[in-house]
Amino acid sequence: MVSKEENILFAAEKLFAEKGFEGTSTREISKAANVNISMISYYFGSKEKLYEKLVEYRMNEGQFFAKDILERTDINDWQKIEKVVDQFSGRVRHHKCFYRIMQREQLYTQNPQIVEFLKQTKMGFISMYSQVLESGLKKGIFTKNPPIYLLHATVSGTLFYASNAKEMYKEFLNDTDDDEVFEEKYYTELNKHIKYLLKDLLGYEENK
């Protein structure tokens, strides 16, 4: 069940992705969320605080899934990496609006709160990769020790670039499938590709 606060956040997310922060008015947000404009002030105080809350909300979702995977004891370290790729890819795929906003923010933001959210999220993922890599090396699951910051860059950079270029690749391939069918194939292949890269970078052998 979506709360009134989340309803406003999700409506704002679509508008921010389409028009940017400056190009979106509180009146447009209230109309899209089908609420009185006063509700934005009631829940968030201002458009700026609403924007910050949106970033915090989505970033926390990402931190929660990473923490859950890290704490699992029923899977090995390579399987944890696989789960991270699947979950991260799923978020990029299903929360396109938010990640469009975030890519813009990384280039242009001057909001110190957003800068801090972005930094803490990246640091959290790098820390998670570091813990999994260290554990996998000790257990002999991984045989290579790549720079951890480049490991994260390989995953996130590949996901974002491929996600942004999806329509171009569909045209290049002359693919005539419906968009939903193509997207399913596309992300399945993308996930396999990233895992293949990581296997090589980490020195993981499936049947070792």
C-alpha positions in Angstrom: 0.0 0.0 0.0 1.5 3.3 -1.1 1.3 6.0 1.5 0.3 9.6 0.7 3.9 10.7 1.2 5.2 8.0 -1.2 2.5 8.9 -3.7 3.9 12.4 -3.8 7.5 11.2 -4.0 6.8 8.9 -6.9 4.8 11.6 -8.8 7.7 14.0 -8.2 10.3 11.5 -9.3 8.7 11.2 -12.8 8.5 14.9 -13.2 12.1 15.5 -12.0 13.4 12.9 -14.4 11.5 14.5 -17.3 11.9 18.2 -16.5 14.7 18.5 -14.0 14.5 20.0 -10.6 14.3 23.6 -11.7 11.8 22.9 -14.4 9.3 21.2 -12.1 6.9 23.2 -10.0 5.2 22.1 -6.8 1.8 22.8 -8.5 2.7 20.2 -11.2 3.8 17.7 -8.5 0.5 18.2 -6.6 -1.5 17.7 -9.8 0.4 14.6 -10.8 0.0 13.2 -7.3 -3.7 14.2 -7.2 -3.2 16.0 -3.8 -3.7 19.6 -2.6 -0.5 21.6 -3.0 -0.5 22.2 0.7 0.3 18.5 1.3 3.8 19.1 -0.2 4.5 21.6 2.5 2.9 19.4 5.2 5.0 16.3 4.4 8.2 17.9 3.1 8.3 21.6 3.9 9.6 22.6 0.4 10.4 21.3 -3.1 14.1 21.2 -2.1 13.3 19.0 0.9 11.0 16.8 -1.2 13.8 16.3 -3.7 16.3 15.4 -0.9 13.8 13.0 0.6 13.3 11.2 -2.8 17.1 10.7 -3.1 17.3 9.5 0.5 14.4 7.1 0.0 15.8 5.5 -3.1 19.3 5.4 -1.9 18.2 3.7 1.3 16.5 1.0 -0.7 19.8 0.2 -2.4 21.7 0.1 0.9 19.1 -2.3 2.3 19.4 -4.8 -0.5 23.2 -4.7 -0.3 23.2 -5.2 3.5 20.8 -8.1 3.2 22.9 -9.9 0.6 26.1 -9.3 2.6 24.6 -10.9 5.7 23.4 -14.0 4.0 25.1 -17.2 5.1 23.3 -19.7 2.7 25.3 -18.5 -0.4 29.0 -18.2 -1.1 30.8 -15.0 -2.0 30.5 -15.4 -5.8 26.8 -16.0 -5.4 26.6 -12.8 -3.4 28.3 -10.9 -6.3 25.7 -12.4 -8.6 22.9 -11.3 -6.4 24.3 -7.8 -6.2 24.4 -7.6 -10.0 20.9 -8.9 -10.4 19.5 -6.6 -7.8 21.4 -3.5 -9.0 20.4 -4.2 -12.6 16.8 -4.7 -11.6 16.8 -1.3 -9.8 18.3 0.5 -12.8 15.8 -1.2 -15.1 12.7 -0.6 -13.0 13.6 2.8 -11.5 14.7 4.5 -14.7 13.4 7.8 -13.6 15.4 7.9 -10.5 18.6 6.8 -12.1 18.1 9.4 -14.8 17.9 12.0 -12.0 21.0 10.6 -10.3 23.2 10.7 -13.4 22.2 14.3 -13.9 22.9 15.0 -10.3 26.4 13.5 -10.5 27.3 16.0 -13.2 25.5 19.2 -12.0 24.4 19.0 -8.4 25.4 21.9 -6.0 23.2 20.6 -3.2 25.5 19.5 -0.4 22.9 17.1 1.0 22.6 15.3 -2.4 26.4 15.2 -2.7 26.6 13.6 0.7 23.9 11.0 -0.2 25.7 10.1 -3.4 29.0 9.8 -1.6 27.7 7.7 1.2 25.9 5.3 -1.2 29.0 4.8 -3.3 31.1 4.3 -0.2 28.6 1.7 1.0 28.8 -0.3 -2.2 32.6 -0.1 -2.3 32.7 -1.3 1.3 30.3 -4.2 0.5 32.4 -5.3 -2.5 35.5 -5.0 -0.4 34.1 -7.3 2.3 32.9 -9.9 -0.2 36.2 -9.8 -2.1 38.3 -10.2 1.1 36.2 -13.1 2.3 36.3 -14.8 -1.1 40.1 -14.4 -1.3 40.5 -16.0 2.1 38.3 -18.9 1.2 40.0 -19.4 -2.2 36.8 -18.7 -4.1 38.6 -15.7 -5.8 42.2 -15.8 -7.0 42.6 -12.2 -8.1 42.5 -9.0 -6.2 41.5 -6.1 -8.5 41.3 -2.5 -7.3 38.0 -2.4 -5.5 36.9 1.1 -6.7 37.3 -0.1 -10.3 35.2 -3.2 -9.6 32.3 -1.0 -8.5 32.9 1.3 -11.6 32.8 -1.7 -13.9 29.4 -2.8 -12.6 27.7 0.6 -12.3 29.4 2.2 -15.4 28.4 -0.8 -17.6 24.8 -0.8 -16.2 24.2 2.9 -16.7 25.8 3.1 -20.1 23.9 0.1 -21.4 20.7 1.2 -19.9 21.0 4.6 -21.5 21.8 3.1 -24.9 19.1 0.4 -25.0 17.0 2.1 -27.7 20.0 2.7 -29.9 21.1 -0.9 -29.6 17.5 -2.1 -30.5 17.7 0.0 -33.6 21.2 -1.2 -34.4 20.1 -4.8 -34.1 17.0 -4.2 -36.2 15.1 -5.9 -33.5 11.3 -6.0 -34.2 10.2 -7.4 -30.8 7.9 -5.4 -28.6 9.8 -3.1 -26.2 9.0 -5.2 -23.2 10.2 -8.4 -24.9 13.4 -6.8 -26.1 14.0 -5.2 -22.7 13.8 -8.6 -21.0 16.3 -10.1 -23.4 18.5 -7.1 -23.2 18.9 -7.1 -19.4 19.3 -10.8 -19.3 22.3 -10.6 -21.7 23.6 -7.5 -19.8 23.6 -9.3 -16.5 25.4 -12.3 -18.0 28.0 -10.0 -19.6 28.7 -8.2 -16.3 29.0 -11.5 -14.5 31.4 -12.8 -17.2 33.6 -9.7 -16.7 33.6 -10.1 -12.9 34.5 -13.8 -13.1 37.6 -12.8 -15.0 38.4 -9.8 -12.8 38.0 -11.9 -9.6 39.6 -15.1 -10.9 36.5 -17.1 -10.2 36.2 -20.6 -11.7 32.8 -22.1 -11.6 33.7 -25.8 -11.3 36.9 -25.3 -9.3 
